[in-house]
Amino acid sequence: MYVPQALPEGGELDLPHGAARHAQVLRLQPGDALTLFNGEGGECRATIIRMGRSSVQARIGAHAAIEREAARRVHLLAGLMASERMDWLVEKATELGAASLTPLLTQHCALRLSGPHAAKKHAHWQAVAVAACEQSGRNRLPLIHPPRPLAEGLAGQAEAGDGARFVLSLKPGAASLRAACAGLPAAQTVTLLSGPEGGLSAAEEAQALAAGFTPVSLGARVLRAETAPVAALALLA
């Protein structure tokens, strides 16, 4: 269970609302064991010491420096999609080990976000990532960025320095992502750019190429906007 705070061995803590509710749904009782993590690596065994109607208290055990991260850090830039599809992508990208995910505002986005609505969606995606970590056993949270324009996302990657950059493309002549992966060192950082339901426009793909992205293909079939980056992450893991 995710607890966004320090977890000192031997300490006692009141579980935050989400974790407490999870423990209650599982019908845990005093004396039962659970695993806690704070998203910064490793995890702790803990023991329930008190179950209340709306609160749960646990005693923290020893910290175990367990790592389940992929050797290769993959930063995903994905065109903003319809709500349920974006939720699914955040969930699966987290399970597959993406180091970060940046939703991009592009020409063909089906969803437009700004102001409080954007902030609410961002918080929701962070919660989806937490739940995916809890389900999959991942103990480091991916960084979920707020939505930003494509140009801003590309500029951020340019400032990040070294690392391979790929953009999923349907253009003839795009190299196979599988073949491109074969030539990469196992620990090579990768930035992967994928479009929304309508894909990237020709001008947007040209922007990506100018920013140092290499066009790559997942094969002859056209995959859904939420499926393509998941398939690519599986190849890159």
RAJO-V896569 format. One record per pair of residues at least 6 apart in sequence whose ideal C-beta (glycine too) atoms are under 7 Angstrom apart, sorted by sequence separation. I is the first residue (numbers start at 1). GAP is how many residues later the second one is. D is the distance in whole Angstrom. If there is no record, write none. Layout:
i = <I I>
gap = <GAP GAP>
d = <D D>
This chain:
i = <28 37 80 133 209 36 50 15 35 36 48 49 81 93 113 133 157 223 49 35 36 48 49 218 23 47 78 90 130 166 3 4 33 34 46 47 129 3 46 129 218 33 34 46 47 166 218 46 129 193 3 31 32 44 45 2 31 44 45 76 86 1 30 44 126 29 30 44 125 28 30 164 193 1 30 42 43 29 42 76 122 28 42 43 78 80 34 36 42 74 75 76 80 122 164 166 23 74 75 76 77 78 79 80 163 168 41 73 78 163 164 165 166 167 168 70 77 79 163 166 69 82 83 118 163 197 7 80 81 82 118 196 79 81 195 7 80 24 1 3 5 23 80 1 4 113 157 180 194 1 2 3 4 20 90 94 194 20 169 180 2 7 12 91 95 192 90 94 167 90 94 175 177 176 177 192 14 15 87 91 95 101 167 174 175 176 177 100 105 174 175 14 15 99 100 101 102 105 174 94 98 99 101 103 104 105 106 171 192 12 13 100 105 102 104 167 169 190 12 13 165 166 169 94 165 166 167 168 169 11 93 104 165 10 166 168 9 102 8 9 170 7 9 154 158 9 90 150 154 157 158 181 177 181 7 151 150 154 178 177 168 168 80 68 68 68 69 66 77 110 109 110 108 106 108 106 108 108 108 106 107 43 42 107 41 106 41 40 39 37 39 72 77 71 72 77 79 81 71 72 73 74 75 76 77 78 79 80 81 72 79 72 74 79 2 2 2 1 96 98 93 89 93 96 88 92 96 85 89 93 97 85 89 96 81 81 79 78 76 76 74 74 72 70>
gap = <6 6 6 6 6 7 7 8 8 8 8 8 8 8 8 8 8 8 9 10 10 10 10 10 11 11 11 11 11 11 12 12 12 12 12 12 12 13 13 13 13 14 14 14 14 14 14 15 15 15 16 16 16 16 16 17 17 17 17 17 17 18 18 18 18 19 19 19 19 20 20 20 20 21 21 21 21 22 22 22 22 23 23 23 23 23 24 24 24 24 24 24 24 24 24 24 25 25 25 25 25 25 25 25 25 25 26 26 26 26 26 26 26 26 26 27 27 27 27 27 28 28 28 28 28 28 29 29 29 29 29 29 30 30 30 31 31 32 33 33 33 33 33 34 34 34 34 34 34 35 35 35 35 35 35 35 35 36 36 36 37 37 37 37 37 37 38 38 38 39 39 39 39 40 40 40 41 41 41 41 41 41 41 41 41 41 41 42 42 42 42 43 43 43 43 43 43 43 43 44 44 44 44 44 44 44 44 44 44 45 45 45 45 46 46 46 46 46 47 47 47 47 47 48 48 48 48 48 48 49 49 49 49 50 50 50 51 51 52 52 52 53 53 53 53 54 54 54 54 54 54 54 55 55 56 56 57 57 57 58 60 64 67 69 70 71 71 73 76 86 87 87 88 89 89 90 90 91 93 94 94 96 97 97 98 98 99 100 101 102 102 114 114 115 115 115 115 115 116 116 116 116 116 116 116 116 116 116 116 117 117 118 118 121 128 131 132 133 134 135 136 137 137 137 138 138 138 140 140 140 140 141 141 141 144 145 146 151 153 157 159 162 164 167>
d = <7 4 7 7 7 7 4 6 5 5 7 5 7 5 6 6 6 6 6 6 5 6 5 6 7 6 6 6 7 7 7 7 6 5 4 5 6 6 6 6 6 6 7 5 7 7 6 6 5 6 6 7 5 5 4 6 7 6 7 6 7 4 5 7 5 7 6 5 5 5 6 6 6 6 6 5 6 6 6 5 7 7 5 6 7 5 7 7 6 5 6 7 6 5 6 7 7 6 5 5 5 6 5 6 7 7 6 4 6 4 5 5 5 4 5 4 6 5 6 7 6 5 7 6 6 5 6 5 6 6 6 5 6 7 7 6 5 7 6 5 6 5 7 7 6 5 5 7 6 6 6 6 7 6 5 5 4 4 6 5 6 5 7 5 5 6 5 4 6 6 6 7 4 7 7 6 6 5 5 5 5 6 4 4 5 6 6 6 6 6 7 5 6 6 4 5 4 7 4 7 5 7 7 4 7 5 5 6 7 6 6 7 7 7 5 4 4 6 5 7 5 6 7 5 4 5 6 6 6 5 7 5 7 7 5 7 6 5 6 7 7 5 6 6 6 6 7 6 6 7 7 6 6 6 7 7 7 4 6 6 5 6 6 6 5 6 6 7 5 6 5 5 5 6 7 6 3 6 7 6 5 5 6 6 6 6 5 7 6 4 4 7 7 5 6 7 7 5 5 6 5 5 5 5 5 5 4 6 6 7 3 6 6 7 5 6 6 6 7 6 7 5 7 4 6 5 6 7 6 6 6 4 7 6 5 6 7 6 6 7 6 5 6 5>
